[in-house]
Amino acid sequence: MKTVGRYFILIVCMLVVALPVFSQDFNAANGIDKFVGEMGILRFFVGEGWKYLVMIAIGCFLLYLAIVKKYEPLLLLPIAFGMLLANLPGAGLYDSQLWSDFLDPTNANYQSYAHILKKGGLLDILYIGVKTGVYPCLIFLGVGAMTDFGPLIANPKSLLLGAAAQLGIFATFLITQIDIPIFGFTAAQAGSIGIIGGADGPTAIFLTSKLAPELLGPIAVAAYSYMALVPVIQPPIMRLLTTKNERMIRMDQLRSVTKKERILFPIMVVIVVSLIVPSAGTLVGCLMLGNLMKESGVVERLSRAAQNELNNIVVICLGLTVGATANATSFLNWQTMGIMCVGVVAFGIGSAGGVLMAKLMNLFLKKKINPLIGSAGVSAVPMAARVSQVEGQKADPSNFLLMHAMGPNVAGVIGSAVAAGILLSFLG
């Protein structure tokens, strides 16, 4: 009897809710047609709706990599979820056409953020932080507050290894300038693709948002995917370019770095870099500000906020909005396939560049450098340095290269930001 009573109450409630349907002012048939017509599931079977299914599958695969395999989960998870949200037909969270109009100089809404705020969905509004370059800079602030530049200060030669690892950026830029009809990259797009070779996600997003925003989705996915695959991509390259004796080279313990040196370093770097490459001043400035807050010891509350609360909030907003740009219309094309292929080439060349620079330096140095630490010159901190450590211990289990590898690793962060500034000044 209780079950019957519950069903009776439920039916009565449904009738009360449905009363407007039977009123003269409401056309039930039109209402049902409108409801059914707005159902997103029906759009999968119309025109190129199958592309949305493919993108949702890709988003689920990236979520698998982030959650199960733990590949760069802090950014890969929100990027993958943003991809899901952007490819749910009819949800209206991100309007790619709205941003296409925004980027079109012939359109009446060109460069109108007011129009975005008025017509855009949630992700459209959050994406303004990407387009203006705010999110990547704030992430660099947090990265600076979490980074120890001590190994680089103790061994300044590491800076050369970090610079050499940026070879992948410029080599890939030249490669993508080859006239291949299937890709058809412009100079600005080639520069944005090349930055993948630096293995620095925020820098790739910053530069691409300025030079080729239409490629932001695939470039961001490629950059973070290859960053996550550092332990897979780098070891074969490192072993191919070095002998076992070279991998067994032991390096002297690094000297201790004084607090004065740690404080002066970020100040001097931002002044020198900004005077030589002003376009890199934004990223490098935020990076060094975060590091100065950490090393000075007088603003611990600000340093903790940059490392934790601020950084976490920005990562969520950045990941969601970047993932949203990977919608079906902009992602599933030959250009995206070209970016994924060229991106891994860029990353491989960058890793090889650092190793080869170390071998070149050994021709002139009395105290030899283990070439394995050169591959850490890409910006994947600290994963690339750990790979150097693991490969070194395979050749000599008692050899410890981690702290030595951290020098070129953090130098690579500065190097990729400088490289982005150079590309921006030439192509922007």
C-alpha positions in Angstrom: 0.0 0.0 0.0 2.9 2.4 0.7 4.3 1.9 -2.7 0.9 2.5 -4.3 0.5 5.7 -2.3 4.0 6.9 -3.5 3.1 6.3 -7.1 -0.2 8.1 -6.6 1.5 11.2 -5.1 4.0 11.1 -8.0 1.3 11.1 -10.6 -0.5 13.9 -8.9 2.7 16.0 -8.9 3.3 15.3 -12.5 -0.3 16.4 -13.4 0.1 19.6 -11.5 3.4 20.3 -13.3 1.8 19.4 -16.7 -1.3 21.7 -16.2 0.2 24.5 -18.4 0.4 22.0 -21.2 -3.4 21.9 -21.3 -3.9 25.6 -21.1 -4.9 27.6 -24.2 -1.7 29.7 -24.1 0.6 26.8 -24.5 1.1 24.7 -27.6 2.2 21.2 -26.4 3.2 20.0 -29.8 5.5 23.0 -30.4 7.0 22.6 -26.9 7.8 19.0 -27.4 9.2 19.6 -30.9 11.5 22.4 -29.5 12.6 20.2 -26.6 13.5 17.3 -28.9 15.1 19.6 -31.5 17.5 21.0 -28.8 18.6 17.5 -27.7 22.3 17.2 -28.3 22.2 13.5 -28.9 20.3 14.0 -32.2 23.1 16.2 -33.5 25.5 13.3 -33.6 23.6 11.9 -36.5 23.4 15.1 -38.6 26.0 16.2 -41.1 29.5 16.0 -39.5 28.1 15.2 -36.0 30.3 12.1 -35.9 33.2 14.4 -35.3 31.8 15.3 -31.9 31.8 11.6 -31.0 35.4 11.3 -32.0 36.4 14.3 -29.9 34.5 13.0 -26.9 36.4 9.7 -27.3 39.7 11.6 -27.5 38.8 13.6 -24.4 38.0 10.4 -22.5 41.3 8.9 -23.6 43.2 11.9 -22.3 41.3 11.6 -19.0 42.5 8.0 -18.9 46.1 9.1 -19.3 45.7 11.8 -16.6 43.9 9.7 -14.0 45.1 6.1 -14.6 48.6 6.7 -16.0 49.1 10.0 -14.1 50.6 11.7 -17.2 50.8 15.5 -16.3 47.4 15.2 -14.5 47.3 18.8 -13.2 46.8 20.2 -16.6 45.9 17.2 -18.8 42.8 16.5 -16.7 41.2 19.9 -17.0 42.2 20.1 -20.7 40.6 16.8 -21.4 37.4 17.8 -19.5 37.3 21.1 -21.3 37.5 19.2 -24.6 34.5 17.1 -23.4 32.5 20.2 -22.5 33.3 22.0 -25.8 32.2 19.0 -27.9 28.8 18.4 -26.2 26.4 19.5 -29.0 24.0 22.3 -27.9 25.6 22.9 -24.4 26.8 26.3 -25.6 29.7 26.5 -23.2 32.2 27.5 -25.9 31.3 29.1 -29.2 34.1 28.6 -31.7 32.3 30.8 -34.3 32.2 33.7 -31.8 36.0 33.6 -31.5 36.4 33.2 -35.3 34.5 36.4 -35.6 36.6 38.0 -32.9 39.8 37.2 -34.9 38.4 38.3 -38.3 39.3 41.9 -39.1 36.5 42.2 -41.6 33.9 41.2 -38.9 32.0 43.9 -37.1 32.8 42.2 -33.7 36.6 42.2 -34.4 38.6 42.7 -31.2 35.4 43.3 -29.2 35.7 41.7 -25.8 32.4 43.3 -24.9 30.7 41.2 -27.5 32.3 38.0 -26.0 31.1 38.9 -22.6 27.6 39.5 -23.9 27.2 36.6 -26.2 29.7 34.0 -24.9 29.3 31.0 -22.7 31.2 30.2 -19.5 34.3 28.9 -21.3 34.2 31.8 -23.8 34.5 34.3 -20.9 37.3 32.3 -19.2 39.1 32.1 -22.5 39.7 35.8 -22.4 42.5 35.1 -19.9 44.2 32.9 -22.4 43.8 35.3 -25.3 45.2 38.2 -23.3 48.1 36.1 -22.0 47.1 36.4 -18.4 47.0 32.7 -17.4 50.4 31.6 -18.7 52.1 34.6 -17.0 50.4 33.8 -13.7 51.4 30.1 -14.0 55.0 31.3 -14.6 54.7 33.3 -11.4 53.8 30.1 -9.5 56.5 28.1 -11.3 59.1 30.7 -10.3 58.0 30.5 -6.7 58.5 26.7 -6.8 61.8 26.6 -8.7 65.2 26.3 -7.2 67.8 28.0 -9.4 70.6 27.0 -7.1 72.0 24.2 -9.4 72.1 26.6 -12.3 73.8 29.3 -10.3 76.3 26.8 -9.0 77.1 25.6 -12.5 76.6 28.4 -15.0 77.7 26.2 -17.9 74.3 24.5 -17.5 72.9 27.6 -19.2 74.5 26.6 -22.5 72.9 23.2 -22.3 69.5 24.7 -21.7 70.0 27.0 -24.6 71.1 24.2 -26.9 68.0 22.2 -26.0 66.0 25.0 -27.7 67.4 23.9 -31.0 64.2 21.9 -31.5 62.2 25.1 -31.5 64.0 26.8 -34.3 64.8 23.7 -36.3 61.1 22.8 -36.4 60.2 26.3 -37.4 62.4 25.9 -40.4 61.1 22.5 -41.2 57.5 23.6 -41.1 58.3 26.4 -43.5 58.8 23.8 -46.2 55.9 24.1 -48.7 53.9 20.9 -48.0 50.3 21.4 -49.4 48.8 18.9 -46.9 49.8 21.1 -44.0 50.1 24.6 -45.4 51.5 26.3 -42.3 52.1 30.1 -42.2 55.2 31.5 -40.6 53.3 32.4 -37.5 51.8 29.0 -37.3 55.2 27.4 -37.8 56.6 29.4 -34.9 53.8 28.3 -32.6 54.3 24.7 -33.6 58.1 25.0 -33.1 57.7 26.1 -29.5 56.4 22.5 -28.7 60.1 21.6 -28.9 60.8 23.5 -25.7 58.4 21.1 -23.7 56.9 24.1 -21.9 53.1 24.1 -21.9 52.4 27.6 -20.6 55.0 29.1 -23.0 53.4 27.2 -25.9 50.0 28.5 -25.0 51.2 32.1 -24.5 53.0 32.2 -27.9 50.2 30.4 -29.8 47.5 32.7 -28.4 49.4 35.6 -29.8 50.6 34.2 -33.2 48.1 31.4 -34.2 45.1 31.2 -31.8 43.3 29.0 -34.3 45.8 26.2 -33.5 45.7 26.6 -29.8 43.8 23.4 -29.1 46.0 20.9 -31.0 49.3 22.7 -30.0 48.4 22.6 -26.3 47.3 19.0 -26.5 50.6 18.1 -28.3 52.8 20.1 -25.9 51.3 18.5 -22.7 51.1 15.1 -24.3 54.8 15.1 -25.2 55.7 16.6 -21.8 54.0 13.6 -20.2 55.8 11.2 -22.5 59.3 12.5 -21.6 60.3 9.1 -20.0 59.3 7.4 -23.3 60.7 9.7 -25.9 64.0 10.8 -24.4 65.8 7.6 -23.3 66.2 6.1 -26.9 67.6 9.4 -28.1 70.0 9.7 -25.1 71.3 6.1 -25.6 71.7 6.6 -29.3 73.9 9.7 -29.0 76.1 8.6 -26.1 78.4 5.7 -25.3 78.3 3.7 -22.1 81.5 5.3 -20.9 80.0 8.8 -21.5 76.9 7.8 -19.5 79.1 6.6 -16.7 80.9 10.0 -16.3 80.7 11.2 -12.7 80.5 14.9 -11.9 81.8 16.8 -8.8 79.3 17.8 -6.2 77.9 21.2 -6.7 79.0 24.1 -4.5 76.6 25.6 -2.1 74.9 28.8 -3.2 74.6 31.8 -0.9 71.3 33.6 -0.2 72.8 36.8 -1.7 73.4 35.0 -5.0 69.9 33.5 -5.0 68.4 37.0 -4.5 70.5 38.8 -7.1 70.0 36.1 -9.8 66.3 36.7 -10.6 66.9 40.5 -10.6 69.8 40.3 -13.0 68.1 37.8 -15.3 65.0 39.9 -15.7 67.0 43.0 -16.4 69.4 41.4 -18.9 66.7 39.4 -20.8 64.2 42.2 -21.0 66.9 44.6 -22.4 68.0 42.1 -25.0 64.6 40.5 -25.9 61.8 42.8 -24.6 59.1 40.4 -26.0 60.3 37.8 -23.5 60.0 40.3 -20.6 56.5 39.3 -19.6 57.1 35.6 -19.1 60.6 35.9 -17.7 59.5 38.8 -15.5 56.7 36.7 -13.9 59.0 33.7 -13.5 61.7 35.8 -11.7 59.2 37.7 -9.6 57.9 34.4 -8.3 61.4 33.2 -7.6 62.4 36.4 -5.9 59.4 36.1 -3.6 60.6 32.7 -2.6 64.3 33.4 -2.2 63.9 36.8 -0.4 62.1 35.2 2.5 60.3 38.5 3.3 57.0 37.7 1.6 56.4 34.1 2.5 52.6 34.5 2.4 52.7 35.8 -1.2 55.1 33.0 -2.2 52.8 30.4 -0.7 49.8 31.9 -2.5 51.6 31.9 -5.8 52.6 28.3 -5.3 49.3 27.0 -4.2 46.0 28.9 -4.3 46.7 31.3 -7.2 48.5 28.6 -9.3 45.7 26.0 -8.7 42.9 28.4 -9.7 44.7 29.5 -12.9 45.6 25.9 -13.8 41.9 25.0 -13.7 40.8 28.0 -15.8 43.7 27.5 -18.3 43.1 23.8 -18.7 39.4 24.1 -19.2 39.6 26.9 -21.8 42.5 25.4 -23.7 40.7 22.1 -23.9 37.6 23.9 -25.1 39.4 25.2 -28.2 40.0 21.6 -29.3 36.5 21.4 -30.8 35.5 19.0 -33.6 35.7 21.6 -36.4 39.2 22.9 -35.5 40.8 19.7 -34.3 39.9 17.0 -36.8 41.8 18.0 -39.8 45.2 17.3 -41.6 46.8 20.3 -39.9 46.3 18.8 -36.5 47.9 15.5 -37.6 50.8 17.5 -39.0 51.1 19.4 -35.6 51.2 16.1 -33.7 53.8 14.6 -36.0 56.0 17.7 -36.2 55.7 18.3 -32.4 57.4 15.0 -31.6 60.1 15.8 -34.0 60.6 19.2 -32.3 60.8 17.6 -28.9 63.3 15.0 -30.2 65.6 17.6 -31.8 65.5 19.6 -28.6 66.5 16.6 -26.5 69.3 15.7 -28.9 70.5 19.3 -29.0 71.3 19.4 -25.3 73.1 16.0 -25.4 75.2 17.1 -28.4 76.1 20.4 -26.8 77.4 18.5 -23.7 79.6 16.3 -26.0 80.9 19.4 -27.7 81.7 21.1 -24.4 83.6 18.0 -23.3 86.1 18.6 -26.1 87.3 21.7 -24.3 86.7 20.9 -20.6 89.1 19.3 -18.2 86.3 18.2 -15.9 83.9 16.4 -18.2 80.1 16.8 -18.2 77.9 13.7 -18.4 76.1 14.2 -21.7 72.9 12.7 -20.2 72.2 15.9 -18.3 72.0 17.8 -21.6 68.7 16.2 -22.5 67.3 17.9 -19.4 67.7 21.2 -21.1 64.0 21.0 -22.2 61.6 22.7 -19.9 59.8 19.6 -18.5 60.7 20.3 -14.8 61.6 18.1 -13.0 60.7 15.1 -15.2 63.5 15.5 -17.7 66.1 15.7 -14.9 64.7 12.5 -13.4 65.1 10.8 -16.8 68.7 11.8 -16.8 69.2 10.4 -13.4 67.5 7.1 -14.3 69.5 6.6 -17.5 72.7 7.5 -15.7 72.1 4.9 -13.0 71.4 2.2 -15.6 75.0 2.6 -16.7 76.4 3.1 -13.1 74.0 2.5 -10.2 76.1 4.6 -7.8 76.1 7.7 -10.1 73.8 10.5 -9.0 73.0 13.1 -11.7 69.8 14.6 -10.5 71.0 17.9 -9.1 73.4 18.3 -12.0 70.5 17.8 -14.4 68.4 20.3 -12.6 70.8 23.1 -13.8 70.0 22.7 -17.5 66.4 21.8 -16.7 65.6 25.2 -15.0 67.8 26.9 -17.6 65.5 25.4 -20.2 62.5 27.2 -18.6 64.3 30.5 -19.1 65.5 29.4 -22.6 62.0 28.5 -23.9 60.6 31.9 -22.7 63.4 33.7 -24.5 62.9 31.7 -27.6 59.2 32.5 -27.5 60.1 36.2 -27.1 62.3 36.0 -30.2 59.6 34.4 -32.3 57.1 36.9 -31.1 59.3 39.8 -32.0 60.0 38.4 -35.5 56.5 37.1 -36.3 54.1 39.0 -34.1 
